[in-house]
Amino acid sequence: MTNILVIIEVAKGKIMGITKECLTVAKELSKDLGAEIEGVILGQGIADLADETIKYGVKKVHKVDDAQFAGTNILYHTRTLEAIIKQFTPPVIIMAGASLYGQEIIPRLAARFNSAMFASVNSLSVEGENLIGIHPLFEEKLLGTMSADKDQLNFVTILGGNNPEAEIDETLSGEVTDFSAVISDSDKREIFVEEIIAKVSVDITKAKLIVAGGRGVGGKEKFAIIYEAAKALGGEVGASRAAVDADWVPYDHEIGQTGKTITPDFYIGLGISGAIQHLVGMRNSKTIIAVNTDEEAPMLDVAHYAIIADLHEVLPELLKKIRG
Ligand SMILES: Cc1cc2nc3c(=O)[nH]c(=O)nc-3n(C[C@H](O)[C@H](O)[C@H](O)COP(=O)(O)OP(=O)(O)OC[C@H]3O[C@@H](n4cnc5c(N)ncnc54)[C@H](O)[C@@H]3O)c2cc1C
């Protein structure tokens, strides 16, 4: 029987959304392969999260609850995961989100086992004797197909923003087993010092309306009008990574692959081109309005309404209308 082993990523005491997306992919795949889903979770004080993992349809969770895993030390994680994976007999699919963590861990493991790896795929399916992964290229203008024998050991990272997050089902049951950390002296090159969690001033994932600005806003001071519009409309401010990297807006406003995934009733994107890394974080918004000077901006492909104009001309007019 095939096993699918999902690496459960934890941040700030919670199972990451991208892991829940992996669990959805694993569930679909398990139906086609007649596979059983197992999970592996590493950290400190993670007993509750191991139990929660079962409620997503995982039959068996391998838990490594150890003070040495208080921080994310990639070398410790890799060595211990390697020892856990050695217990399995192929066919096995080892799956993680294509987060910074997943992208560090999975290639290292694939190399240690000299196995195939599906890097950053939107989807994974079975066709005959093969597993098929779809990997987007050039901002999703091309879709590459990867294929490997399904009956071997395969490693996969799943891109976020393409699959719904698995939901908790309280009726599900399973088993949690403890596994001891495996760390060699050569791994101790990395020392975990401290986890610094950025101060969060806003949770844009809960907002019903987002007014988001990008590089097209043109500067930190000019971003004031985005804040003004969000306030006038009763929403929150979102931003592209370009605006965050330029230090115009704090990171907790960032939308996209390395930011937040949002599904508000209204998303208004101003001066944002619509790079795929941004789109994956907002394309499921119910109504998308784009304001852009470039009528060929990719954002317009997902927008329900578009205004081809300078945002600094549009926003003052909008504010005038709102304020009567
Ligand atoms: C691994 C990786 C992860 C990434 N993660 C993210 C992520 O999570 N989120 C994210 O957003 N990006 C992310 N990026 C970056 C992404 O690829 C883009 O570079 C970024 O989204 C571009 O931001 P932007 O649209 O604001 O800027 P640009 O692409 O420069 O677009 C600016 C837009 O503003 C328009 N414009 C200019 N002036 C005006 C005006 N006066 N009025 C109206 N429109 C105007 C232009 O026509 C243009 O379309 C990531 C990239 C990588 C490689």
The ligand as an ORCA input file, in Angstrom:
! r2SCAN-3c Opt
* xyz 0 1
  C       9.696     33.726     -4.199
  C       8.903     34.993     -4.415
  C       7.838     35.253     -3.555
  C       7.096     36.417     -3.745
  N       6.035     36.645     -2.924
  C       5.254     37.727     -3.149
  C       4.092     37.963     -2.353
  O       3.783     37.239     -1.416
  N       3.345     39.038     -2.651
  C       3.632     39.905     -3.671
  O       2.882     40.876     -3.875
  N       4.727     39.706     -4.426
  C       5.547     38.658     -4.181
  N       6.661     38.483     -4.938
  C       7.063     39.557     -5.859
  C       6.291     39.555     -7.174
  O       6.937     38.684     -8.086
  C       6.251     40.964     -7.777
  O       7.563     41.431     -7.952
  C       5.468     41.964     -6.942
  O       4.209     41.453     -6.590
  C       5.298     43.245     -7.746
  O       4.663     44.198     -6.953
  P       3.798     45.333     -7.637
  O       2.718     44.739     -8.457
  O       3.434     46.285     -6.568
  O       4.893     46.079     -8.555
  P       5.070     46.109    -10.133
  O       5.119     44.751    -10.706
  O       6.214     47.007    -10.385
  O       3.739     46.772    -10.660
  C       3.377     48.105    -10.464
  C       2.086     48.308    -11.225
  O       1.616     49.624    -10.968
  C       1.110     50.187    -12.170
  N       1.175     51.642    -11.995
  C       2.280     52.435    -11.974
  N       1.937     53.704    -11.696
  C       0.578     53.712    -11.530
  C      -0.355     54.722    -11.210
  N       0.015     55.990    -10.976
  N      -1.678     54.388    -11.131
  C      -2.087     53.105    -11.349
  N      -1.223     52.109    -11.661
  C       0.090     52.397    -11.726
  C       2.006     49.627    -13.257
  O       1.357     49.652    -14.501
  C       2.243     48.210    -12.749
  O       1.264     47.319    -13.245
  C       7.429     37.334     -4.778
  C       8.503     37.052     -5.629
  C       9.233     35.899     -5.444
  C      10.366     35.611     -6.393
*
